[in-house]
Each structure stands twice: as C-alpha cells, then as structure tokens.
Amino acid sequence: MPNYDAIVLGIGGMGSAAVYHLAKRGWKVLGLEQYDIPHEMGSSHGYSRMIRYTLQEHPSYVPLVRRAYELWHELEDASGEKLVVTTGSVRAGPADSLFFRDAQESCDVHNIPYEVLTAKEIKKRFPGYDFPDEISSIYQADGGFLLPEECIVNHVKAAREAGAEIHSQETVVDWEPLGEGVRVRTEKDAYTADRLVVTAGAWAAKLVPEVAGHAVPERQVLGWFEPERPELFRPKTFPVFGVWTEEGRYYGFPSYTVPGFKIGRSHHLLQKVDPDQMDREVHEEDEAILRQAVSRYFPLAAGRLLDRKTCIYTNTPDEHFMIGVLPDRPQVSVAAGFSGHGFKFASVIGEIMADLAQNGETHHDIDLFRLDRFTS
C-alpha cells in the first residue's frame, strides 16, 4: 500500500495550492481528484474569480488577501503565465447599507486607499455602469480577477515539478484513521499517509462529518451577455463589481477570454443541493434573473446571452470559512465552506493547510474560521 507524508482530497482551487505548498516543503504528497483537472463540476471555474481588498465580509480577511496577492504574483513569476488581471474594483450600494459601510471599514482598518464615488461619477469614469442616484461606490484600484483554471493548472504543474503525485479521475470511497495516520480508499486503490488534508469543496460534508450541516452546497448561475458597446466592458474600462440592490446582490466582470460581460447574483435562487445530483442546466428563469440586473444597471451590455454556466457555493451559517484541525483526529485538517468568496484566497489557504499539516497550527490569523464555532 503506497504511503505518503500527506494526502490531499480535492484538487480545485484550495487543494491545488495545498499540494503545491506541501511539495515545496519537501513532503511526499499525493493529490486525489474525482474529476479532471481543472473541471466545471465545483466552484473553481468560469474564466474569472474576483480578487479585492474591499472585503465587506470582515476586516480579518484583508491580511489574508494581502498574502494571497503576494503568492499569486510569485506563482505568476515562477510559471511565466498571467494569472491576475487588474481592473480596479467597485463595491456599491446605498451609503447607509452594511454592504457599503463594511467594505469601507475593512479598507479603513487596514489603510487600504480608495475613493467614494457617486453614481454619476462612476458612470462618467466607467460608462458601462448606470447605477441609480442612491447607489454609492467604493472604488479601489488594486482589485481585479484571477484566471481560476490557469491558477489551478499552474499550482498543479509546480507541485509536480516539486515531486508531488496527483491523480485525476480517482474518486475517494472512504478514509479512516490508522494509528497516528490515515488510510484512504479510492475506487482504484488504497493509500496511507501521516496526514490528511481535505479540500473537497461541496463534497467536504460527505467526507468529514464534522462539517456536515455547516457547509451546505448551493446552486449558482453565471451568465455572459453580449455588450452593445464592447469597448466599455474591457478590463481597462470596466472594473469588477459587487453591488447591493433591491433585487439582490450582484457581482460581475469585464469581457475576458470569452466575448461576453459576466454577471451573477449571489445566492441565486437559494437552492440547497447535493453536488452529485445538482441541476447543471441553465433555464429561462435563471437567465431572466440575470438579465433584469444587466438591463437596469448595465444597459449597454444587455445583448444576447453568449454563455452560461452553473457552479456551487458551499455556505456556512455565518458565511465565513471553516478551517482547522479535527480535535479528535489531529492528523486531519479541513478547509471548507468558502461561501462564494473563497477563490481569491486559494493561494494563502494552500499555505495555511500546509502549516496545519506540518505543525498543527499556522501564523496566519484563522480564529474567525474555527471548525467548532457552530457547536461550542
């Protein structure tokens, strides 16, 4: 039975980074992925994933995204490939909304420079936007997006170059503690390791009972619409955005890789799903929800739907991550519940998971993400 220092389950955004950081430290590591690498069954696809400092989720995320930026640029330099596209970012909503105020607070606490712009000022600077007067915007120049498929591929390539072994199309059947280590059984073989790292996204609850009920998969839909004036929806002329509106919270990106302007609504239809049985088709109702927002707030992009995809959020009750070592099985560490805002942190999450496997702790502040916070 092959034995490793660590086995990583799930080689998406987080797992590819974890395998890389472990291999970089000289560990003999195996990565197991049930689908292709990369794939479109989980949460790490769709051509672009946002990265930003305007983190209304909590000020504690800002030091992590600082380190994430550093690590993404290191990976770019090592691979010679573009992974981060800087467009600036817009975080928008009524000036008295928590969405707006909390994003502003995160910047203020950590001295991140930004501008507050009125709807008219945003439209003048970025004519693809057409917010109503009650919407104020925080513009932060360093925001932009990652190319998720390329990020995963380059983490995997670098991990392999450092000696990692990575298997795609190999589904885990179960795992169990084995002394102070673990045994993992797949449909093809069985393996042992001193440490187990679970970064299985929407499938984490099926592998780790401790997160079941607290990391719940949800169906999400993305659409790419054909702009009437494509020049207004390019990375140099259209910042990534998140906006709180009366119809819901929307987020979007300029055209890149594919010709359409990309948009999604957070918690699209509040559909809790089993990731193995989720409806992966995009229906007329899904398109209508997205088109309504495009027509109202980005009318120059409200052309034909050029592309559509489903993906998965894995939500925790407070929408913060779950990261830590299992208290009764210290050889097992878990990262789950990234609640639709995790990919930007994948590079630093990989570093954190390597720390936890190696030392049982990390110098990064992850107290907000304690595994036991919903049960203690």
QUIKA-V873615 format. One record per helix or strand of 3 or more residues. SS is the DSSP state (a for helix, b for strand). FROM is the first residue (numbers start at 1). TO is the last residue. If there is no record, write none. Layout:
ss->SS from->FROM to->TO
ss->SS from->FROM to->TO
//
This chain:
ss->b from->2 to->9
ss->a from->13 to->24
ss->b from->29 to->32
ss->b from->49 to->51
ss->a from->61 to->79
ss->b from->84 to->86
ss->b from->89 to->94
ss->a from->98 to->109
ss->b from->115 to->117
ss->a from->119 to->125
ss->b from->135 to->140
ss->b from->144 to->146
ss->a from->148 to->161
ss->b from->165 to->167
ss->b from->172 to->178
ss->b from->181 to->186
ss->b from->190 to->198
ss->a from->201 to->207
ss->a from->209 to->211
ss->b from->216 to->225
ss->a from->230 to->233
ss->b from->240 to->245
ss->b from->248 to->253
ss->b from->261 to->265
ss->a from->284 to->297
ss->a from->299 to->301
ss->b from->305 to->315
ss->b from->322 to->326
ss->b from->329 to->336
ss->a from->343 to->359
ss->a from->367 to->369
//
